[in-house]
Amino acid sequence: MEANKLQPVWVSFDIPEDAEAGTYQCTLTATAEGIDERGYSCRCYRIYDRRS
């Protein structure tokens, strides 16, 4: 990767089958050599139940 360029990142979450519908929050942490660690807030919305 080129220095000082934006790089898209794809993030996947494994949601347990028995998770209730709702909003789930977490912090994603990015680290790289030579830079300070950064945290990014993330929200996931489970809006339906595949079991139905």
PAZAPA-4460 file (N, C-alpha, C; in steps of 0.05 Angstrom, whole numbers, plus 32768, in hexadecimal, padded with zeros to 4 digits):
% residues 52
    n_x    n_y    n_z   ca_x   ca_y   ca_z    c_x    c_y    c_z   seq   type   mol
   8011   7FE8   8000   8000   8000   8000   8012   8019   8000     1      M     A
   8008   802D   7FF3   8016   8047   7FF2   8011   8056   800C     2      E     A
   8026   8063   8016   8023   8073   802E   8010   808A   802A     3      A     A
   8002   8092   803F   7FF0   80A9   803F   7FD9   80A7   802B     4      N     A
   7FD0   8090   8024   7FB9   808C   8012   7FA3   807D   8021     5      K     A
   7F8B   8083   801B   7F74   8075   8027   7F73   8059   801B     6      L     A
   7F6C   8046   802C   7F69   802A   8024   7F4F   801F   802F     7      Q     A
   7F3C   8018   801E   7F23   800C   8027   7F28   7FF2   8036     8      P     A
   7F17   7FEC   8049   7F1A   7FD4   8059   7EFE   7FC7   805B     9      V     A
   7EFD   7FAD   8056   7EE3   7F9E   8059   7EE4   7F8F   8073    10      W     A
   7ECF   7F93   8083   7ECE   7F86   809D   7EB5   7F74   809E    11      V     A
   7EB8   7F5C   80A7   7EA2   7F49   80AA   7E9E   7F42   80C7    12      S     A
   7E85   7F3E   80CF   7E7F   7F36   80EA   7E70   7F1C   80E9    13      F     A
   7E77   7F09   80F9   7E68   7EF0   80FC   7E54   7EF4   8112    14      D     A
   7E3A   7EF5   810B   7E25   7EF9   811E   7E19   7EDE   8126    15      I     A
   7E19   7ED8   8140   7E0D   7EBE   8148   7DF0   7EBC   8140    16      P     A
   7DE8   7EA4   8138   7DCC   7E9F   812F   7DB8   7EA7   8144    17      E     A
   7DBF   7EA4   815E   7DAC   7EAA   8173   7DAD   7EC7   817D    18      D     A
   7DBC   7ED8   8170   7DBD   7EF4   8178   7DA2   7F02   8173    19      A     A
   7D9A   7F11   8187   7D80   7F20   8185   7D83   7F37   8171    20      E     A
   7D6D   7F3F   8165   7D6D   7F57   8154   7D74   7F6F   8165    21      A     A
   7D83   7F82   815B   7D8A   7F99   816A   7DA3   7FA6   815F    22      G     A
   7DAE   7FB9   816F   7DC6   7FC7   8168   7DDD   7FBD   8179    23      T     A
   7DF3   7FB6   816C   7E0B   7FAD   817A   7E21   7FC0   8173    24      Y     A
   7E31   7FC7   8188   7E47   7FDA   8184   7E61   7FCE   818C    25      Q     A
   7E76   7FD8   817F   7E91   7FCF   8185   7EA5   7FE4   817D    26      C     A
   7EBE   7FE0   8183   7ED3   7FF2   817A   7EE7   7FE1   816A    27      T     A
   7EEC   7FEA   8151   7F01   7FDD   8141   7F1B   7FED   8145    28      L     A
   7F30   7FDE   8149   7F4A   7FEB   814E   7F5D   7FE6   8137    29      T     A
   7F68   7FFB   812C   7F7B   7FF9   8115   7F97   7FFF   8120    30      A     A
   7FAA   7FEE   8118   7FC6   7FF2   811F   7FD7   7FEE   8106    31      T     A
   7FED   7FFC   8106   8001   7FF9   80F1   801C   8003   80FB    32      A     A
   8031   7FF9   80EF   804B   8000   80F7   8050   801E   80F3    33      E     A
   8059   802B   8108   8060   8048   8106   804A   805B   810A    34      G     A
   8032   8052   8111   801C   8065   8116   800E   805D   8131    35      I     A
   8000   8071   813C   7FF2   806B   8155   7FD9   805A   814F    36      D     A
   7FD2   8049   8163   7FBA   8039   8161   7FA2   804B   8160    37      E     A
   7F8E   8043   8150   7F75   8053   814E   7F5D   8040   8151    38      R     A
   7F49   804A   815F   7F30   803C   8163   7F1A   8049   8154    39      G     A
   7F08   8038   8148   7EF2   8041   8138   7ED8   8034   8143    40      Y     A
   7EC5   8045   8149   7EAB   803A   8153   7E9C   802D   813C    41      S     A
   7E8E   8017   8142   7E80   8008   812E   7E65   8000   813A    42      C     A
   7E50   8001   8129   7E36   7FF7   8131   7E2C   7FE3   811C    43      R     A
   7E21   7FCD   8126   7E15   7FB9   8115   7DF8   7FB7   811C    44      C     A
   7DE7   7FB5   8108   7DCA   7FB3   810D   7DC0   7F98   8103    45      Y     A
   7DB6   7F88   8115   7DA9   7F6F   810D   7D8B   7F76   810D    46      R     A
   7D7F   7F76   80F5   7D64   7F80   80F2   7D50   7F6A   80EC    47      I     A
   7D59   7F52   80E8   7D46   7F3D   80E2   7D50   7F23   80EE    48      Y     A
   7D3F   7F0F   80EF   7D46   7EF5   80F9   7D44   7EE1   80E3    49      D     A
   7D5B   7ED6   80DB   7D5B   7EC2   80C5   7D4E   7EA8   80CC    50      R     A
   7D4A   7EA3   80E6   7D3E   7E8A   80EF   7D20   7E88   80E8    51      R     A
   7D14   7E9E   80E1   7CF6   7E9E   80DB   7CF0   7E93   80C0    52      S     A
***
